Amino acid sequence: MDFVNAFSWINIRFLLDGLWVTIQVSVVSIIFSMILGGIAGTVRFSQIPYLSRLLGLVIDIIRNLPLLLIIFFTYFALPQVGIKLNIFWAAVAALTIFESAMLSEIFRAGLNAVPKGQMEAGLSSGLSYVQTLVIIIMPQAFKSMLPAILSQLISLIKDTSLAVIISLPELMHNTRIVYGQNTQYVIPMFVAMTLMYFVVCYVLSVLSGYLEKSKYNY
């Protein structure tokens, strides 16, 4: 009976509220990460003296740090230097820092995958380096990068659960609150949470697979 009662509309709605926060954090983080990761990946691809190497070092450091450590840093350490973020934006900042490093490598790999002759053709036609990069190289690269970007978004959605450590009211956090009130709800709440994560991530994985197939049809 407790198993059935666990799925009351109040509990499910509370979990859906958490899922909505998860989606909000994920969307905002991926937008910022796309911007910063795109800039970082382009700078590394362009091999700007000193700057590209320095940026590569920073990216390598971030990629090899635990995301949980970055979350702790944005929420607990930044206030010590006068930068105080609320829970939502601390989670967004941490995820953005981490995902930007990951996406920068996806962008760099995508740009490198475009045949070098495309850059030479653009330059020989009178376009500047930046114009060639924006008009010719990036559109071709983005098509091949999109499946990998979606896969990274799937990972980001799952990574939001780590923000439970700073009490972000996302799906994992709300699930813990529900079964914390009644230990008989542990299994049903985990079932509900699993289904919610699965539906969101599965839709994105199907979309990623479709884009991957479409890429080879051109």
HUJOGI-V391896 format. One record per helix or strand of 2 or more residues. SS is the DSSP state (H for helix, E for strand). FROM is the first residue (numbers start at 1). TO is the last residue. If there is no record, write none. Layout:
SS_FROM_TO + SS_FROM_TO
//
This chain:
H_2_5 + H_9_46 + H_51_63 + H_67_81 + H_87_113 + H_116_124 + H_129_166 + H_171_181 + H_183_215
//
